[in-house]
Amino acid sequence: MRANTIAVSISTSILTLVVGFLALNFMPSEKQIETQLIRQYDVHDAQFRRSMGVLLGPPIIEGNRVEALLNGDQIFPAMLAAIRGAQKSITFETYIYWSESIGHEFSDALCERARAGVKVHLMLDFVGSMKMDDAALQKMRDAGVQVQRYHKPTWWKLARLNNRTHRKLLIVDGAVGFTGGVGIADQWRGNAQDEKHWRDTHFRIEGPVVGQMQAVFTDNWTKATGKVLDGALYFPPLVARGTMPAQMFSSSPTGGSASMHLMYLLAITAARESIDLSASYFVPDELAIRALVAAAKRGVRVRIITPGTKIDAEVVRQASRERWGRLLEAGVQIAEYQPTMYHVKALIVDALMVSVGSTNFDNRSFSINDEANLNVLDADFARVQVAVFEDDWRRARRMTLATWQNRPWTEKLSGEFFSLFGSQL
């Protein structure tokens, strides 16, 4: 009898731990935004820039140059060239990093620079880098690369496994930065020429805003290791390299999880003419839906590109489609990219404000993960990004309200079910 009692007690304790762990994962870390923002200004108004730099922060600073890199054929050579040319320091934070051909190229380049005396710091999300073999990690450590696995699980902190660093940051010598949507895996190779090669955009940045990018990296490095990266190796004097005003915006459950959500809502609310949203994972919450609907109803042209059937997470696609009804009714245009997986993450407002980086348009990015976006307020840069969006739009299939309403009942049922888990998608 006692054995049975002990067994029941153990089973109950295990069940309690599991339920508690799940509850922690689904529980919001901070008070969430509850009310829709009131429209007070346009993105062209000086107040919008002040609010972006003061209410949300950090400040928008002048003198930057930002270059768009389309797909792996442009992205990876530029990143590898910067790494191979490093003289002082390399700080690299990413979500996906796998032991495939491109992963080995990056590892070899990082190892070579570490052996040459360059300070190399590599922050890998534990979940995102699970496909990386231990031998590859050890090879980098042996070469002198300082490797940190973000939120590697320990039994007394299992709940934090759900908080992942989804940021994509590479900073070389504190002077050249890269950010965007790309991960270090072979599906990002090529030029989106078929379904095995994904469509994505990354950005190369020079100018004072690179210091903000470095600060975002060092914040997570300090949290994870307890060590502070400081001095001229990481924060050298930076001079103007262009004319673009920009800020590096970040969010984390440990330091303002709702700030990225608020930034997107603020930009959408300030739109006067157009919103072009590239969303690789689009699961809008109630506030986001209301903000997009309100924009469409006041005459803003709202266009959204999402992945089509070629997607790596069909659950997300089903949950996303379930939420399109009110958007389509309001006149929001939604189209699904056809050739391959669409992994671009970009927001363009009134052909002036552009936000690019790691953030998806979903609750996981807005509330759970660590994210980082580069915000640029420059009409010339925005026009180029609109042209890129137009090219993607031509390769996407438009969803009409009638088609959405008449989708198969099985899809409606699965959409309703998966939408219940929207807070974790």
C-alpha positions in Angstrom: 0.0 0.0 0.0 2.8 2.4 0.9 4.5 1.6 -2.4 1.3 2.5 -4.2 1.0 5.7 -2.2 4.6 6.7 -3.0 4.0 5.9 -6.7 0.9 8.0 -6.7 2.7 10.8 -4.9 5.6 10.7 -7.4 3.2 10.7 -10.3 1.3 13.6 -8.8 4.5 15.6 -8.3 5.6 15.0 -11.9 2.2 16.0 -13.2 2.3 19.1 -11.1 5.7 20.1 -12.4 4.6 19.5 -16.0 1.5 21.6 -15.6 3.4 24.3 -13.8 6.0 24.4 -16.6 3.3 24.7 -19.2 1.5 27.4 -17.2 4.7 29.4 -17.0 5.2 29.2 -20.7 1.7 30.4 -21.5 1.7 33.1 -18.8 2.6 36.6 -20.1 5.8 37.9 -18.6 4.6 41.4 -18.3 1.4 43.4 -18.4 0.3 43.5 -22.1 -0.9 46.4 -24.1 -4.7 46.5 -23.7 -6.1 49.4 -25.8 -5.8 50.5 -29.4 -3.5 53.5 -29.9 -5.1 56.8 -30.8 -3.9 58.2 -34.2 -2.1 61.5 -33.5 0.4 62.0 -36.3 1.8 60.6 -39.5 5.2 59.0 -40.1 6.3 62.2 -41.8 5.6 64.3 -38.8 8.4 65.2 -36.4 6.4 63.8 -33.5 6.5 60.3 -35.0 10.3 60.4 -35.0 10.4 61.8 -31.4 8.0 59.1 -30.2 10.1 56.4 -31.9 13.2 57.6 -30.3 12.0 58.7 -26.9 8.9 56.8 -26.0 10.3 53.6 -27.4 14.0 54.3 -27.8 16.9 54.2 -28.5 17.4 57.5 -30.3 17.2 57.7 -34.0 20.7 58.8 -35.2 21.9 60.2 -38.5 24.7 59.3 -40.9 24.1 55.6 -41.7 24.3 53.6 -44.9 22.1 50.5 -45.3 22.4 48.0 -48.2 19.8 45.4 -48.9 21.0 41.9 -49.7 18.6 39.6 -51.5 18.8 35.8 -50.8 21.7 33.6 -50.0 23.7 34.4 -53.1 24.1 38.0 -52.0 23.8 37.6 -48.2 26.3 34.9 -47.4 29.3 36.2 -49.4 28.9 39.6 -47.8 28.7 38.3 -44.3 31.7 35.9 -44.8 33.7 38.7 -46.4 33.2 40.9 -43.4 34.1 38.0 -41.0 37.3 37.1 -43.0 38.3 40.8 -42.9 37.8 41.3 -39.2 40.8 42.8 -37.4 39.6 43.2 -33.8 36.3 41.7 -32.9 33.4 39.7 -34.2 30.1 39.4 -32.3 27.5 37.1 -33.8 24.1 36.2 -32.4 21.6 34.0 -34.3 18.8 31.6 -33.9 19.3 29.0 -36.6 22.8 27.6 -37.0 23.1 24.1 -38.4 26.0 21.8 -39.3 25.5 22.0 -43.0 27.7 23.3 -45.8 27.1 27.0 -45.1 27.4 26.3 -41.4 30.9 24.8 -41.9 31.9 27.8 -44.0 31.0 30.2 -41.2 32.6 28.0 -38.6 35.8 27.8 -40.5 35.9 31.6 -41.0 35.2 32.3 -37.3 37.9 29.7 -36.3 40.5 31.3 -38.6 39.9 34.8 -37.2 40.0 33.5 -33.6 43.3 31.8 -34.2 44.6 35.1 -35.7 43.9 36.9 -32.4 40.5 38.4 -33.2 38.0 38.4 -30.3 35.2 36.2 -31.5 31.9 35.9 -29.6 29.2 33.6 -30.9 25.7 33.5 -29.2 23.5 30.6 -30.4 20.0 30.0 -29.3 19.9 26.5 -27.8 16.7 25.4 -29.6 17.7 27.0 -32.9 21.1 25.4 -32.9 20.0 21.9 -31.8 20.9 20.5 -35.2 24.5 21.6 -34.8 26.7 18.7 -33.9 28.9 18.8 -30.8 32.1 18.3 -32.8 31.5 21.6 -34.7 31.0 23.5 -31.5 34.1 22.0 -29.9 36.1 22.8 -33.0 35.2 26.5 -32.6 35.9 26.5 -28.9 39.3 24.8 -29.5 40.2 27.6 -32.0 39.4 30.3 -29.4 35.8 31.2 -30.4 33.8 32.0 -27.3 30.6 30.1 -27.8 27.5 30.6 -25.7 24.3 28.6 -26.0 21.4 30.9 -25.0 19.1 29.4 -22.4 20.6 26.0 -22.5 18.1 24.1 -20.3 18.8 23.3 -16.7 16.2 21.6 -14.5 15.6 24.6 -12.2 15.1 27.0 -15.1 13.2 24.9 -17.6 10.5 27.6 -18.2 13.0 30.0 -19.8 13.6 27.5 -22.6 10.5 29.0 -24.2 12.2 32.4 -24.3 14.6 32.2 -27.2 16.9 34.6 -28.8 15.5 35.0 -32.3 17.9 37.9 -33.1 20.1 37.9 -36.1 23.1 40.2 -35.5 26.6 40.2 -36.9 28.9 43.0 -36.0 32.5 43.1 -37.2 35.1 45.4 -35.6 32.2 47.4 -34.0 31.9 49.2 -37.4 30.0 46.9 -39.8 26.7 45.3 -39.0 24.3 42.8 -40.5 20.7 42.0 -39.6 17.6 40.6 -41.2 15.9 37.3 -41.5 18.5 34.8 -42.6 19.7 31.8 -40.6 22.8 29.8 -41.0 21.4 26.8 -42.9 21.5 25.5 -46.4 17.9 26.3 -47.3 19.0 30.0 -47.4 21.5 29.3 -50.1 20.9 30.2 -53.7 18.5 32.8 -55.1 15.1 31.5 -54.2 15.1 29.6 -57.5 13.1 26.7 -56.2 11.3 25.4 -53.1 14.5 24.1 -51.6 16.0 27.6 -51.6 14.2 30.2 -49.5 13.3 33.8 -50.2 14.8 36.2 -47.7 16.5 39.6 -47.2 19.3 40.7 -45.0 21.0 44.1 -44.6 24.5 45.4 -44.3 24.9 48.5 -42.2 27.6 51.1 -41.6 27.5 54.3 -39.5 26.8 55.3 -35.9 23.8 53.0 -35.6 26.2 50.0 -35.6 27.0 51.0 -32.1 23.4 50.4 -31.1 23.5 47.0 -32.8 26.6 46.2 -30.7 24.8 47.3 -27.6 21.9 44.9 -28.3 24.4 42.0 -28.7 26.4 42.9 -25.5 23.2 43.1 -23.5 22.4 39.5 -24.2 26.0 38.4 -23.8 26.2 40.0 -20.4 22.9 38.3 -19.3 24.1 34.9 -20.5 27.7 35.0 -19.4 28.0 37.7 -16.7 30.8 39.3 -18.7 30.8 42.8 -20.1 32.2 43.5 -23.5 33.5 47.1 -23.6 36.2 49.3 -25.0 37.4 50.2 -28.4 37.5 46.6 -29.7 33.7 46.6 -29.6 32.7 50.3 -29.5 35.1 52.3 -31.7 34.5 55.9 -32.7 32.0 55.8 -35.6 31.7 58.4 -38.2 28.9 59.1 -40.8 28.9 56.6 -43.7 25.7 57.8 -45.3 22.7 60.0 -44.8 20.1 57.6 -43.5 18.5 58.2 -40.0 18.2 54.9 -38.2 17.8 53.1 -34.8 18.4 49.6 -33.7 15.3 48.5 -31.8 15.2 45.5 -29.5 12.8 43.7 -27.2 13.0 40.9 -24.6 10.7 39.4 -21.9 13.4 40.5 -19.4 13.5 44.1 -20.6 10.2 45.2 -22.2 8.5 42.4 -24.0 5.7 44.6 -25.3 8.0 47.2 -26.8 8.3 45.6 -30.2 4.5 45.1 -30.3 4.1 48.8 -29.5 6.5 49.8 -32.1 4.6 48.0 -34.9 1.3 49.3 -33.6 2.6 52.9 -33.5 3.9 52.7 -37.1 0.7 51.2 -38.4 -1.4 53.8 -36.6 0.7 56.6 -38.0 0.3 55.4 -41.6 -1.4 57.8 -44.0 -1.0 56.3 -47.4 0.4 52.7 -47.5 1.5 49.8 -45.4 3.5 47.0 -47.1 4.1 44.1 -44.7 6.3 41.1 -45.5 5.5 38.5 -42.8 7.0 35.0 -42.9 4.9 34.1 -39.9 1.7 36.2 -39.6 -0.5 35.5 -36.6 -1.9 38.9 -35.6 -3.5 39.4 -32.2 -6.7 41.4 -31.6 -4.9 44.7 -31.3 -2.9 44.2 -34.5 -6.0 43.2 -36.4 -7.8 46.3 -35.2 -4.9 48.6 -36.1 -4.7 47.2 -39.6 -8.5 47.3 -40.1 -8.6 50.9 -38.9 -5.8 51.8 -41.3 -7.6 50.3 -44.2 -10.9 52.0 -43.3 -9.2 55.4 -43.3 -8.0 54.8 -46.8 -4.5 53.4 -46.3 -3.6 50.8 -48.9 -2.6 47.7 -46.8 -0.8 44.8 -48.5 0.5 41.7 -46.7 2.7 38.9 -48.2 2.8 35.6 -46.3 4.1 32.2 -47.2 1.9 29.9 -49.3 1.8 26.1 -49.2 5.6 26.0 -49.3 6.1 26.7 -45.6 8.1 25.1 -42.9 5.3 25.4 -40.3 1.8 24.5 -41.7 0.4 25.0 -38.2 1.3 28.7 -38.3 -0.3 29.0 -41.8 -3.6 27.5 -40.6 -3.7 29.7 -37.5 -2.9 32.7 -39.6 -5.6 32.1 -42.3 -8.2 31.7 -39.5 -7.6 35.4 -38.6 -7.9 36.9 -42.1 -11.7 37.4 -42.3 -12.0 40.9 -40.7 -8.9 42.1 -42.5 -10.2 41.0 -45.9 -13.6 42.5 -45.2 -11.9 45.9 -44.4 -10.1 45.9 -47.7 -6.7 44.6 -46.6 -4.9 42.9 -49.4 -3.3 39.5 -48.5 -1.3 37.4 -50.9 0.6 34.1 -50.5 4.1 33.8 -52.0 4.2 30.8 -54.4 7.7 29.8 -55.5 9.3 28.8 -52.2 9.2 29.5 -48.5 8.9 33.2 -47.9 11.0 34.2 -44.9 11.2 38.0 -45.3 10.3 40.2 -42.3 9.8 43.8 -43.3 7.4 46.7 -42.6 7.3 49.7 -45.0 5.0 52.6 -44.0 4.2 55.5 -46.4 7.3 54.8 -48.5 9.4 56.4 -45.7 9.7 54.2 -42.6 11.2 50.8 -43.0 11.6 48.2 -40.2 13.6 45.1 -40.9 15.2 42.4 -38.8 14.2 39.2 -36.9 10.7 40.1 -35.8 7.8 38.0 -37.0 4.2 39.4 -36.9 3.1 37.1 -34.1 2.9 36.9 -30.4 6.0 34.8 -30.1 8.1 37.7 -31.5 6.0 40.4 -29.8 6.0 38.8 -26.3 8.2 35.7 -25.8 11.4 35.8 -27.9 14.3 38.2 -27.9 14.1 40.2 -31.1 15.9 43.1 -32.9 14.8 45.3 -35.7 16.6 48.1 -37.7 14.3 51.1 -38.2 15.3 53.4 -41.1 13.5 56.7 -42.0 14.7 57.4 -45.4 12.6 57.9 -48.6 15.3 56.7 -51.0 15.9 53.5 -49.0 12.2 53.0 -48.6 11.6 53.3 -52.4 14.1 50.5 -53.0 12.3 48.3 -50.5 8.9 49.0 -52.0 10.3 47.9 -55.4 11.5 44.6 -53.8 8.1 44.2 -52.2 6.4 44.8 -55.6 8.6 42.1 -57.1 7.6 39.6 -54.4 3.9 40.6 -54.7 4.0 39.6 -58.4 5.1 36.1 -57.3 2.3 35.9 -54.7 -1.3 34.7 -55.1 -4.0 37.1 -53.9 -6.6 35.8 -51.4 -10.1 37.2 -51.9 -12.8 37.4 -49.3 -15.0 35.0 -51.3 -12.1 32.4 -51.5 -11.4 32.7 -47.8 -15.1 32.3 -46.9 -15.4 29.2 -49.2 -12.3 27.4 -48.0 -12.8 23.7 -47.1 -14.5 22.9 -43.8 -11.5 20.9 -42.8 -9.3 23.9 -43.1 -11.7 26.0 -41.1 -11.7 23.4 -38.3 -8.0 23.1 -38.2 -7.6 26.9 -38.3 -9.9 27.3 -35.4 -8.0 24.7 -33.4 -4.5 25.9 -34.1 -5.6 29.5 -33.6 -6.2 28.6 -29.9 -2.4 28.4 -29.5 -1.8 31.8 -31.1 -0.1 33.1 -28.0 2.7 30.6 -28.5 3.1 30.8 -32.3 
